[in-house]
């Protein structure tokens, strides 16, 4: 990698991307984000939902197209030269959305609240305006990883205790 290219970007450096192309890309990503997360106002409220939670109601196939569109936002952010830490944070938002959003009914409510696409477009804009904000993203990733590890350890302990209890109830003791 040459000295003129940023080691933090996966695609062309920010200054290599034409300003008009950047504006068009951001406008397109705002449109996709709005469609997926905020396109429809819930009558009688100021709250908005998008196609993400609505399509998620369709069994088996509902989450795939919205996850693909959400991944497109991350790919475009990488192309625009967003730092790796921010891309990883965006991928974290996407994985949380896809994983929890795939749970029937509860996941659709989660999708309506989490709004991963709007979060990711906000992250993209924040890093375009402040490229040095990668340290904030690194801290977020460390905290998120620690929390995820804690949850996984708690789930492992809970499932072990449940298995021991079930085996005890069945008369199979240790």
Backbone as CSV, one residue per row, in Angstrom:
resi,resn,N_x,N_y,N_z,CA_x,CA_y,CA_z,C_x,C_y,C_z
1,UNK,0.861,-1.170,0.000,0.000,0.000,0.000,0.902,1.225,0.000
2,UNK,0.640,2.184,-0.842,1.489,3.366,-0.936,1.254,4.313,0.220
3,UNK,2.216,5.241,0.387,2.107,6.213,1.473,0.947,7.174,1.270
4,UNK,0.535,7.366,0.017,-0.548,8.315,-0.251,-1.920,7.727,0.015
5,UNK,-2.000,6.401,0.109,-3.286,5.763,0.359,-3.485,5.563,1.852
6,UNK,-4.672,5.762,2.321,-4.978,5.590,3.737,-4.984,4.118,4.098
7,UNK,-4.303,3.760,5.182,-4.327,2.368,5.627,-5.618,2.050,6.364
8,UNK,-6.422,3.061,6.647,-7.677,2.877,7.364,-8.847,2.603,6.427
9,UNK,-8.686,2.799,5.135,-9.792,2.636,4.199,-9.639,1.322,3.443
10,UNK,-10.735,0.692,3.127,-10.714,-0.553,2.369,-10.840,-0.288,0.877
11,UNK,-11.352,0.849,0.505,-11.559,1.225,-0.881,-10.893,2.574,-1.118
12,UNK,-11.153,3.238,-2.211,-10.438,4.488,-2.488,-10.514,5.472,-1.319
13,UNK,-9.418,6.179,-1.115,-9.368,7.173,-0.044,-10.423,8.232,-0.283
14,UNK,-10.856,8.873,0.802,-11.930,9.848,0.751,-11.697,10.916,-0.311
15,UNK,-10.463,11.420,-0.396,-10.211,12.498,-1.350,-10.229,12.019,-2.795
16,UNK,-10.168,10.688,-3.016,-10.205,10.156,-4.369,-11.622,10.037,-4.917
17,UNK,-12.610,10.127,-4.070,-13.994,9.964,-4.492,-14.546,11.344,-4.850
18,UNK,-15.079,11.458,-6.032,-15.632,12.712,-6.521,-16.715,13.234,-5.580
19,UNK,-16.718,14.546,-5.324,-17.680,15.148,-4.380,-19.118,14.940,-4.839
20,UNK,-19.368,15.056,-6.131,-20.725,14.860,-6.635,-21.169,13.408,-6.445
21,UNK,-20.259,12.489,-6.706,-20.566,11.075,-6.515,-20.860,10.791,-5.042
22,UNK,-20.097,11.416,-4.159,-20.311,11.241,-2.726,-21.690,11.747,-2.329
23,UNK,-22.053,12.917,-2.820,-23.368,13.485,-2.506,-24.481,12.587,-3.029
24,UNK,-24.330,12.096,-4.248,-25.341,11.204,-4.821,-25.445,9.908,-4.017
25,UNK,-24.300,9.376,-3.605,-24.296,8.148,-2.816,-24.983,8.366,-1.480
26,UNK,-24.642,9.468,-0.802,-25.278,9.764,0.489,-26.785,9.955,0.337
27,UNK,-27.198,10.631,-0.722,-28.638,10.802,-0.970,-29.312,9.447,-1.181
28,UNK,-28.669,8.573,-1.949,-29.218,7.240,-2.209,-29.311,6.435,-0.908
29,UNK,-28.272,6.507,-0.078,-28.267,5.764,1.176,-29.295,6.313,2.156
30,UNK,-29.495,7.636,2.161,-30.564,8.219,2.983,-31.917,7.686,2.535
31,UNK,-32.114,7.590,1.217,-33.378,7.076,0.695,-33.616,5.631,1.091
32,UNK,-32.577,4.800,0.973,-32.706,3.386,1.350,-32.985,3.266,2.840
33,UNK,-32.230,4.024,3.635,-32.416,3.996,5.086,-33.834,4.434,5.464
34,UNK,-34.315,5.490,4.845,-35.671,5.975,5.126,-36.700,4.905,4.757
35,UNK,-36.532,4.297,3.607,-37.465,3.262,3.157,-37.484,2.074,4.122
36,UNK,-36.320,1.664,4.593,-36.238,0.495,5.463,-36.641,0.780,6.903
37,UNK,-36.404,2.017,7.380,-36.592,2.292,8.808,-37.676,3.305,9.155
38,UNK,-38.037,4.200,8.258,-38.913,5.312,8.648,-39.944,5.716,7.602
39,UNK,-40.253,4.887,6.646,-41.104,5.277,5.526,-42.572,5.496,5.890
40,UNK,-43.057,4.826,6.920,-44.487,4.833,7.217,-44.721,5.360,8.629
41,UNK,-45.549,6.399,8.727,-45.897,6.923,10.050,-47.036,6.090,10.609
42,UNK,-46.890,5.696,11.873,-47.951,4.939,12.532,-49.067,5.923,12.855
43,UNK,-50.289,5.665,12.354,-51.400,6.606,12.559,-51.627,6.927,14.040
44,UNK,-51.835,8.202,14.307,-52.111,8.651,15.663,-50.865,8.862,16.507
45,UNK,-49.687,8.622,15.913,-48.437,8.828,16.638,-47.463,9.595,15.750
46,UNK,-46.345,9.959,16.332,-45.270,10.560,15.543,-44.211,9.514,15.187
47,UNK,-44.422,8.272,15.625,-43.439,7.208,15.405,-43.541,6.664,13.987
48,UNK,-42.391,6.340,13.415,-42.342,5.833,12.054,-41.666,4.474,12.023
49,UNK,-42.114,3.638,11.108,-41.463,2.358,10.849,-41.215,2.269,9.352
50,UNK,-40.432,1.298,8.962,-40.142,1.121,7.545,-40.481,-0.274,7.081
51,UNK,-39.944,-0.619,5.922,-40.214,-1.933,5.350,-39.511,-3.060,6.095
52,UNK,-38.422,-2.745,6.800,-37.669,-3.787,7.498,-38.548,-4.591,8.454
53,UNK,-39.238,-3.972,9.405,-40.076,-4.787,10.291,-41.307,-5.363,9.589
54,UNK,-41.811,-4.682,8.572,-42.998,-5.189,7.873,-42.674,-6.429,7.041
55,UNK,-41.574,-6.368,6.282,-41.193,-7.539,5.487,-40.741,-8.685,6.386
56,UNK,-40.222,-8.344,7.563,-39.805,-9.364,8.515,-40.958,-10.221,8.997
57,UNK,-42.181,-9.741,8.846,-43.347,-10.531,9.244,-43.566,-11.732,8.327
58,UNK,-43.006,-11.679,7.114,-43.136,-12.803,6.178,-42.195,-13.925,6.616
59,UNK,-42.735,-15.095,6.915,-41.883,-16.196,7.375,-40.823,-16.578,6.332
60,UNK,-39.668,-16.918,6.784,-38.531,-17.437,6.031,-37.874,-16.403,5.111
61,UNK,-38.612,-15.778,4.215,-38.011,-14.918,3.191,-38.041,-13.434,3.529
62,UNK,-38.717,-13.027,4.555,-38.923,-11.606,4.817,-37.683,-10.819,5.169
63,UNK,-36.746,-11.426,5.897,-35.571,-10.692,6.358,-34.452,-10.621,5.328
64,UNK,-34.411,-11.523,4.384,-33.301,-11.577,3.425,-33.158,-10.310,2.581
65,UNK,-34.224,-9.799,1.952,-34.029,-8.612,1.114,-33.637,-7.369,1.918
66,UNK,-34.173,-7.223,3.105,-33.828,-6.040,3.898,-32.399,-6.133,4.429
67,UNK,-31.942,-7.341,4.746,-30.555,-7.515,5.182,-29.602,-7.226,4.023
68,UNK,-29.962,-7.646,2.833,-29.127,-7.359,1.656,-29.035,-5.856,1.411
69,UNK,-30.154,-5.160,1.546,-30.133,-3.707,1.354,-29.320,-3.024,2.455
70,UNK,-29.395,-3.545,3.660,-28.611,-2.990,4.768,-27.119,-3.227,4.520
71,UNK,-26.770,-4.380,3.984,-25.369,-4.672,3.665,-24.855,-3.733,2.577
72,UNK,-25.713,-3.363,1.653,-25.341,-2.413,0.599,-24.899,-1.081,1.203
73,UNK,-25.572,-0.634,2.241,-25.193,0.616,2.908,-23.770,0.503,3.448
74,UNK,-23.430,-0.635,4.030,-22.088,-0.837,4.586,-21.044,-0.874,3.469
75,UNK,-21.363,-1.538,2.370,-20.433,-1.604,1.237,-20.172,-0.201,0.686
76,UNK,-21.202,0.577,0.532,-21.034,1.950,0.029,-20.199,2.786,0.997
77,UNK,-20.396,2.597,2.291,-19.603,3.327,3.283,-18.128,2.966,3.131
78,UNK,-17.842,1.690,2.936,-16.458,1.264,2.732,-15.885,1.902,1.472
79,UNK,-16.669,1.957,0.409,-16.219,2.571,-0.836,-15.903,4.052,-0.640
80,UNK,-16.673,4.715,0.205,-16.448,6.139,0.450,-15.256,6.405,1.369
81,UNK,-14.620,5.353,1.858,-13.406,5.525,2.629,-13.591,5.644,4.129
82,UNK,-14.697,5.143,4.641,-14.945,5.186,6.082,-13.923,4.283,6.774
83,UNK,-13.397,4.685,7.943,-12.393,3.869,8.649,-12.908,2.467,8.990
84,UNK,-11.969,1.528,9.083,-12.310,0.136,9.384,-13.141,0.000,10.655
85,UNK,-12.775,0.749,11.684,-13.498,0.650,12.954,-14.970,0.992,12.776
86,UNK,-15.231,1.991,11.948,-16.618,2.397,11.703,-17.342,1.333,10.887
87,UNK,-16.645,0.755,9.904,-17.244,-0.333,9.118,-17.587,-1.503,10.045
88,UNK,-16.686,-1.821,10.964,-16.960,-2.907,11.910,-18.151,-2.572,12.801
89,UNK,-18.247,-1.320,13.209,-19.398,-0.903,14.027,-20.689,-1.005,13.223
90,UNK,-20.629,-0.620,11.951,-21.796,-0.740,11.085,-22.170,-2.214,10.899
91,UNK,-21.158,-3.066,10.734,-21.428,-4.501,10.612,-22.034,-5.055,11.895
92,UNK,-21.588,-4.552,13.043,-22.178,-4.951,14.319,-23.669,-4.615,14.327
93,UNK,-24.010,-3.378,13.930,-25.422,-2.976,13.863,-26.203,-3.895,12.935
94,UNK,-25.595,-4.236,11.795,-26.246,-5.093,10.813,-26.456,-6.506,11.358
95,UNK,-25.448,-7.065,12.018,-25.559,-8.425,12.561,-26.601,-8.478,13.676
96,UNK,-26.590,-7.474,14.551,-27.607,-7.427,15.618,-28.997,-7.359,14.998
97,UNK,-29.159,-6.500,14.002,-30.455,-6.348,13.340,-30.887,-7.644,12.666
98,UNK,-29.976,-8.271,11.934,-30.330,-9.503,11.207,-30.588,-10.654,12.164
99,UNK,-29.785,-10.762,13.216,-29.927,-11.881,14.142,-31.193,-11.756,14.982
100,UNK,-31.323,-10.643,15.679,-32.503,-10.473,16.535,-33.764,-10.243,15.711
101,UNK,-33.610,-9.611,14.546,-34.761,-9.381,13.680,-35.348,-10.639,13.097
102,UNK,-34.581,-11.726,13.091,-35.083,-12.981,12.525,-35.964,-13.752,13.498
103,UNK,-36.026,-13.327,14.742,-36.900,-13.980,15.716,-38.346,-13.579,15.387
104,UNK,-39.231,-14.550,15.198,-40.606,-14.214,14.823,-41.264,-13.242,15.811
105,UNK,-41.956,-12.276,15.302,-42.736,-11.244,15.986,-41.866,-10.345,16.876
106,UNK,-41.178,-10.910,17.860,-40.325,-10.106,18.743,-39.244,-9.403,17.924
107,UNK,-38.680,-10.118,16.950,-37.651,-9.539,16.093,-38.175,-8.394,15.248
108,UNK,-39.420,-8.484,14.848,-40.007,-7.414,14.046,-40.219,-6.158,14.879
109,UNK,-40.599,-6.338,16.125,-40.715,-5.191,17.037,-39.327,-4.599,17.262
110,UNK,-38.328,-5.467,17.438,-36.957,-4.998,17.610,-36.509,-4.196,16.388
111,UNK,-36.791,-4.699,15.182,-36.437,-3.981,13.948,-37.054,-2.590,13.907
112,UNK,-38.280,-2.488,14.377,-38.972,-1.196,14.356,-38.323,-0.189,15.296
113,UNK,-37.663,-0.688,16.340,-37.043,0.194,17.332,-35.559,0.413,17.048
114,UNK,-34.833,-0.620,16.671,-33.372,-0.562,16.507,-32.955,0.339,15.353
115,UNK,-33.617,0.241,14.213,-33.357,1.084,13.042,-31.877,1.104,12.671
116,UNK,-31.343,-0.074,12.393,-29.922,-0.234,12.101,-29.478,0.577,10.885
117,UNK,-30.321,0.704,9.891,-29.937,1.403,8.673,-29.768,2.899,8.926
118,UNK,-30.676,3.475,9.688,-30.542,4.890,10.034,-29.289,5.107,10.884
119,UNK,-29.013,4.178,11.804,-27.792,4.260,12.616,-26.556,4.234,11.726
120,UNK,-26.559,3.322,10.754,-25.387,3.181,9.902,-25.170,4.393,9.002
121,UNK,-26.223,4.975,8.490,-26.070,6.182,7.678,-25.575,7.339,8.550
122,UNK,-26.051,7.423,9.791,-25.548,8.448,10.712,-24.061,8.245,11.005
123,UNK,-23.650,6.994,11.206,-22.232,6.713,11.422,-21.401,7.117,10.207
124,UNK,-21.902,6.792,9.024,-21.212,7.154,7.790,-21.017,8.664,7.714
125,UNK,-22.073,9.404,7.940,-21.971,10.865,7.870,-21.052,11.424,8.954
126,UNK,-21.125,10.857,10.142,-20.274,11.333,11.226,-18.797,11.134,10.884
127,UNK,-18.443,10.024,10.274,-17.046,9.774,9.928,-16.612,10.558,8.708
128,UNK,-17.539,10.876,7.839,-17.185,11.733,6.692,-16.884,13.143,7.187
129,UNK,-17.629,13.609,8.193,-17.399,14.944,8.744,-16.232,14.968,9.717
130,UNK,-16.017,13.849,10.442,-14.953,13.766,11.431,-14.232,12.427,11.275
131,UNK,-13.286,12.344,10.328,-12.602,11.072,10.086,-11.794,10.586,11.288
132,UNK,-11.473,11.462,12.213,-10.689,11.075,13.385,-11.553,10.453,14.473
133,UNK,-12.848,10.278,14.233,-13.740,9.705,15.224,-13.626,8.199,15.349
134,UNK,-12.642,7.597,14.683,-12.458,6.144,14.744,-12.187,5.648,16.154
135,UNK,-11.560,6.479,17.006,-11.278,6.068,18.387,-12.584,5.804,19.138
136,UNK,-13.588,6.624,18.889,-14.907,6.419,19.505,-15.486,5.080,19.072
137,UNK,-15.316,4.744,17.797,-15.819,3.473,17.285,-15.057,2.295,17.891
138,UNK,-13.737,2.457,18.095,-12.951,1.389,18.729,-13.439,1.135,20.149
139,UNK,-13.710,2.209,20.900,-14.228,2.053,22.261,-15.571,1.332,22.242
140,UNK,-16.437,1.725,21.334,-17.743,1.073,21.217,-17.564,-0.421,20.949
141,UNK,-16.665,-0.765,20.020,-16.454,-2.165,19.676,-15.907,-2.957,20.860
142,UNK,-15.020,-2.356,21.638,-14.496,-3.041,22.825,-15.602,-3.297,23.838
143,UNK,-16.435,-2.290,24.098,-17.536,-2.453,25.047,-18.543,-3.476,24.521
144,UNK,-18.874,-3.390,23.233,-19.832,-4.336,22.640,-19.294,-5.759,22.706
145,UNK,-18.002,-5.944,22.437,-17.403,-7.274,22.504,-17.436,-7.808,23.931
146,UNK,-17.103,-6.949,24.898,-17.137,-7.366,26.310,-18.557,-7.748,26.719
147,UNK,-19.544,-6.960,26.310,-20.943,-7.268,26.638,-21.377,-8.576,25.983
148,UNK,-21.012,-8.756,24.732,-21.360,-9.988,24.019,-20.731,-11.197,24.694
149,UNK,-19.475,-11.070,25.092,-18.810,-12.153,25.800,-19.527,-12.459,27.116
150,UNK,-19.931,-11.420,27.843,-20.672,-11.611,29.091,-21.993,-12.324,28.873
151,UNK,-22.705,-11.928,27.832,-23.988,-12.572,27.521,-23.774,-14.036,27.153
152,UNK,-22.755,-14.306,26.338,-22.481,-15.695,25.950,-22.101,-16.543,27.155
153,UNK,-21.291,-15.997,28.064,-20.939,-16.730,29.281,-22.176,-16.984,30.148
154,UNK,-23.044,-15.974,30.272,-24.268,-16.134,31.057,-25.181,-17.176,30.431
155,UNK,-25.311,-17.161,29.104,-26.135,-18.169,28.423,-25.555,-19.567,28.607
156,UNK,-24.241,-19.676,28.537,-23.597,-20.971,28.749,-23.837,-21.492,30.154
157,UNK,-23.687,-20.606,31.146,-23.927,-21.005,32.538,-25.385,-21.375,32.750
158,UNK,-26.295,-20.576,32.195,-27.727,-20.855,32.360,-28.119,-22.175,31.702
159,UNK,-27.597,-22.437,30.511,-27.949,-23.692,29.840,-27.360,-24.896,30.573
160,UNK,-26.170,-24.721,31.147,-25.581,-25.807,31.939,-26.423,-26.085,33.171
161,UNK,-26.804,-25.032,33.882,-27.653,-25.200,35.071,-28.990,-25.820,34.709
162,UNK,-29.570,-25.415,33.595,-30.836,-25.989,33.150,-30.675,-27.473,32.836
163,UNK,-29.598,-27.827,32.151,-29.359,-29.240,31.820,-29.173,-30.066,33.085
164,UNK,-28.426,-29.554,34.060,-28.222,-30.270,35.324,-29.549,-30.429,36.053
165,UNK,-30.361,-29.398,36.065,-31.676,-29.466,36.727,-32.574,-30.494,36.053
166,UNK,-32.629,-30.450,34.715,-33.483,-31.395,33.967,-33.015,-32.819,34.220
167,UNK,-31.723,-33.043,34.174,-31.205,-34.387,34.432,-31.526,-34.822,35.853
168,UNK,-31.446,-33.901,36.820,-31.815,-34.205,38.200,-33.275,-34.561,38.326
169,UNK,-34.140,-33.852,37.624,-35.579,-34.139,37.658,-35.893,-35.487,37.010
170,UNK,-35.099,-35.883,36.059,-35.291,-37.172,35.385,-34.670,-38.321,36.172
171,UNK,-33.989,-38.006,37.272,-33.403,-39.032,38.112,-32.019,-39.449,37.678
172,UNK,-31.451,-38.721,36.740,-30.093,-39.001,36.302,-29.185,-38.035,37.051
173,UNK,-28.538,-38.518,38.112,-27.701,-37.629,38.930,-26.239,-37.847,38.662
174,UNK,-25.474,-36.958,39.189,-24.012,-37.058,39.035,-23.396,-37.552,40.295
